[in-house]
Amino acid sequence: MFRAPTLGDIAQAAKVSRFTVSLALRNSPRVASVTRKKVQQVAATLGYRPNPTLAALMRSIRSKKRGERLTSLALIVALEEPDWKGRHRYHYEITRGAKERAEALGYGFELLTLPKVKQPGRRLQQIIEARGIDGVIIAPLPKVGYVLGLDYSRLVYVSVGQTLTEVPSNRIEASTYHNMRKVLGAILSRGWRRPGAILHQRLSAAVENRLLGSYLAFMHENLCGFNVPPMLCSEEQLTAESVVSWVRKNNPDVVIASRSIVIDWLSEAGYRIGQDIGFVHLDCAPDSLTLAGMDQRLSDVGGMAVEMLGEQIQANQRGVPLIPKIVEIEGTWHEGPTLPEKPGSLSGSTV
């Protein structure tokens, strides 16, 4: 039976004291860098895996501060802006949900953004270890293939979304495939019959083309003969002229999109939203009074990421998982004035 190596085993193999081993494994500057690396290499060779729960307890004892939380978590947002509300509402909601759930479970929590240095991943790793952070959540990255540059073998981590491709990870994500089906089902149930989707290519790639696949499958299964080809576009191609041209050519009675500015473009072109044409937002804020669409429950996604991370910490699952676990959160439909019952239709059809 395998016996986990102890600090004493590492000390004997590295020919240093147990105290030096303890400091070196915590990356303490009190130990020379050469000695730290030697001890850490010996520990890795012996198969040593630190217990983050025990480490947190020992930090609390050493701190002698009553009431200090035992476990500390961090959420990494690979952006430099300090405020996610507004332009980065997606990250803001995930951060809010993660923070609220962490505090409810008694964890310490902090937000880490990209340091403005040449190797931000290396600097983040140093910050994580220096602050004694037990586990990290990696928020959606700026694009698929983005390299964060962390040493994942030394971390307890989970990711949000599908953009972390650098290494396998346990992850939590919004169920984009099911969310699109819910959107299309809601459209049909209100009497609209020619929905068309505007999909941003970068966003589509970030969710492994699940929005596009779900849209095409649903249309084939339920609206064969009434299909509206989706508009796939880059950031530069998403303009008022291109959207209006696509609508006039394909004549959808509902536009599905992730940008509310599309409403302004259609209105300026003479379309009455909710009458001549409907509009559905793919990422509708739960408190919106002006839009109909899908609430992706992003705060719940952030909260579930904390729970998943907590499970890994308790199980001491450090490093890259051999069999990644994926958890999806299905969104909820949000009623709004941009998709009423279609004027003159017999509503009530369901899919």
N, C-alpha and C positions, 0 to 999 in steps of 0.2 A: 504494500500500500504506500502511495506517495505521501511523504511527510513534508509539509511546507517548511522551507528554510527559515530559520530565526535570525534575529540580529546577531546573535552569538556565532551562528554558522558563517555569516557574511564577514564578521570581524575576524574570525580565525582564518578564513580563506584570503582576505585582503591584508592580513597582518596589521590590523589597527584595532583600536578599542571599540567597544560597543557604543560608547558615547559619540565617537567620531562617525560611526556608521549611521547612527540616528540623525546626526546633523547633516551628513552628506546626502542621505536619502530625502531630506527636506530641502536640499539645495541651499543650505545655509552658507552665507559668505564667511562664516567663522572657520570654515575648512577650506584649505587651498584648493584651487580649481582642479589641479592635477589629481589630488587625492579624492576630490568629489567624483571625478570622472572614473577613477579606478574603482571606487566603491560601488558606484552605480553599474559599471560593467560587470563586476563580480556578482552583484545582486541579480542582474538580468540573466547571467549564465547559470546561476543556481535556481532560477525560476521563481525568485521572490516576487510576491504581489502584495503591495501594501493594502491594509484594510482602511478605507477612507472613514468609516464610522468610528473606528478606534482612534484614528489620527485626529479626527475632529474633537473627540472626547479629551484627548491628551492636550490639544491646544487650549481647550476650555479650562482645564485644570491648571495649565501653566499660566494662563492669563490672569487667574485669580479675580476675574470680574464676574460677579454674580449676575445671573440672568442672561449671559451671553449665549446666543444660539449655537448649537453643536455642529451644524452642517451649513456650509455656505455654497450657494449656487450662483452662476453667472450666465447671462445671455449675451452672446456675441452677435452684434449687428455690423456687417461689413460695409458700413457707410461712415462718412466723416461728420455728417450733420448731427447735431445733438438732439434735435427735436423731430419726432416722426409724425406728429399730428399734422394733417394737411397733405402735403405732397407725399409723405411716406405713411399714410394712414394704415396700410397693411402691416408694416413693422410696428407701428404704435400700438395697434390692437393686440398683436401677439405679445408684445412686451408687457402691456397692461395686464393681460390675462395670466402671463407667467408670474409676474410680480405678486398679483393678488393671491394666486394659488400657493406660491412659495411661502408667503407670510401666513396664510391660513394653516399651512402644515408645519409652521415653526422653523422654516429654513431662513437663513440669511440670503439676500438676493442683491445682485448688482448688475448694471448694464455696462458692457465693454464695447467700445467702438474702435475703429481702426486707428492705431497711432500713426501720426504723420512721419514715418521713418521709411528707410529703404526696404527693410524686411519686417513688415508689420506682424506677420505670423510669429516670427521669432520673439519679437517684443511682447506680443500677447502671451506667449508661452511663459515668458519670464514673469509677467504680471500675475498670471494664474498661480504659478508656483510660489511666488513671493507672498501673495495674499492668502495662501492656504485654501484656495477654492477647490471644493471637493468634486464638483461636476459642472459641465458647461453644456448649454443649449446653443446650437448654431442656427441662427435665423436664416431665412432664404437669402442666398448670395446674389450679387448683382447680375450674374448670368451663369448659364450652364457651362461647366468647365473652369470656373473661377478657382484659382488655387489660393487657399488661405495660408497654407504653409505651417500648420501646427504639427507638433509631434504627437500624433494621435495614439501611439502606443503607450503614452504616459498619462492619458486622459480617460476619465469617465465622461462620455459625451453622447448626445443625441442630436439629431438635426430636424429642422422643420422644412417640409417641402422636398422637392426632388433635385434641387440645384447642387447639392454637395455630391460631386462625382469623383472627388480626389481619392476617397477611400469609402468602403462600405460603411453604413451606419444604421443603427436603429433609428427610425424616423416616424414623425407624426405629420399628417398632412390633411388639408381640406380635400374632400372626396370630389374632385372636379368632374369625373366621369358621371357620377350619380347626380351631381348638382346640375349639370347641363340637361340631363333627362328630366329633372324636376322642373326646370325652367320651361322646357318644351311642353311638358304635360300641362303646366299652368296656362300656357298660351292657348293650347287647344281647348282646354276646359272653359275658356272665356270666349270661344267662338272664332278666334283668329286661325287662319289656315295656311298662311304663307310666311312663316318665320324665316328670316335670313340672319346669319351671324357674321359680324366683323371681328376677326381674330388677329391680334398682333402676333407677328411671327416669333418675337422673342418670348412673349408670354406663353405662346403655344409650346415652344420648345422647353420652357421651364417646367411645364407640367406634362412632359413626355407626350405631347399631342393628344392628350386625353379629351380635351374639350372638342377638338376637331373630330376625333374618332367617335365620340358620343353623339355629336350632332349628325354626322353622316349616317351612323347606324340607326338613330331614331327616325330620321327622315326617310330612310329606306324602308323601315318596318311599318311606319304609320302614315306617311304622306307620299307614297310612291306616285309619281306623276305630277306632283306639285312642288318638286324640289327647287329650292333657291340655292344656287352655288354660293358657298361662303366667300367672303372677301378676306383674303390673306394678305397682310401688308406689313411693311417695316414702319419704323417710326417716321421716316421721311415721306413715306407713301400715304400715311394717314392724314389726309387733308380734307377740307370742306368740299373741294372740287371732286376728289376721287370718291368720297362717300356718296355725294348727291348723284354722281354719274352712275355708280353701282346701283343705287336705289331705282333710278329711272330706267335702267336697262333691265333689271330683274324683277321689279315690282313686288318686293316683299310687303306684307301688311304689318309686320312687326320686325324691328331691328333689335338684335341682341348684341351688346357690346360691353366693354369694360371701361369706356370713357364717356362720361356724361356730356362732354362737349359736343358729341354727335347730335344731341338734342338741339343745341343752338344752331348747328349747321343745317339741320333739317327744317327748323323753324324759319330760318332766314331764307330757305329755298321755297317757302310757302306751304309746307306741310303742317297740319294741325296735329300735335302730338296727343294721342289718346282718341283721336277721331279719324283722321285720314290714315294715320299710321301709329302703331304702338311702339313702345320702347321698353326694353328690359335690361337692367344693369347686372352684370355678372358678379360684381362685388359691391353689393348695396349695403350701406351703413345701416345698422339695426335701428337707428333712431331717425332715419330719413323720412321727411314728410312730403318729398317731391318726386320720389322715384319708386318704381316697382322693380323687383329683382331678387337676387339670391343673397341672403345673409350667410356668408361662409362661416360664421361663428368663429372668427379668428381669435377672439379672447379665449374661447374654449380650447382652441388648438394650442395656444400658449400654455394654458393651464394643464392640459393633458401631457404636454412635453415635460413639465415639471414632475408630474406623477411617474412618467416613464423613466426619467432620470433618477428619481428617488429609488425606484425599484432596482435599477442597476447599481446604485451606490450600496444599497443594502446587500445585494448579492455579490458585491466586489467585482463587477464586470468591467474591468479596466481594459482599454485597448480596442482594437478593431474587432468587431463581432464576426464570428465565423458564419453564422446564419442570421443575417439582419432581420429584425422584426419591424413590420410596417403597420401602423394604426391609422385609419382614416376616420375623419369626422364629417358626417353629412350635414350640409347646410339646411336652412329653413327658408321657405318662401316669404318674401316681404311684400305686403300689399302696398300699392301706390297708384297715384293718378295717371301714370304713363301707360298703364295697361288695365283699363276698365273692361267690362263686358263689351264685346264688339258691337257697335251700333247696328241694329237691325238683324242681329244673328240670334239663332236659337242656341243659347249656351247650355252647359251642363254635360257636354261630352267629356269623357275621361279616358286616360290612357294608362 
